[in-house]
Amino acid sequence: MAQQSFQPGRNVFVVNDSPCGPYSAFFDDDGEAGYFYAVDLTSDNLILDVVPVYEAASASAPNRESSLSIVWSADGQKCALLIDGLPQAAFDFAARRGFTRTRVPMTFRGDRSSWPNSDHRWSDTAVAWLGIRRSA
């Protein structure tokens, strides 16, 4: 698990491929908001899903340095975005579902013929494989 320091609202792009399988995930902060993307590297429509992580204007401490990492389950079918060690978003590629703690409406639709729409509502079961007793 590689960690990277960043400040919310300052452009940052972090990508991490699944340890086994055709999947990848990336985090992108474009200066206004942070989003977490699920990617299928073998598909013509690379982006399977995207979930909002935060809006920079409402970040709790925008000038504070934070750590960011993307971690994968051993089977390469699940990943989570951790900010300061706490899961903020996750993807379950086997279940074809994304999760986020953020309640910001999402407008991304893309072609999701293989990834059904979901409300992206957070569930601690989405990251139970991390072994964190209680996520914030």
Secondary structure, 3 states (H helix, E strand, C coil): CCCEEECCCCCEEEEEECCCCCEEEEEEECCCEEEEEEEECCCCCCEEEEEEEEEHHHCCCCCCCEEEEEEECCCCCEEEEEECCEEEEEEECCCCEEEECCCCCCCCCCCCCCCCCCCCECCHHHHHHHCCCCCC
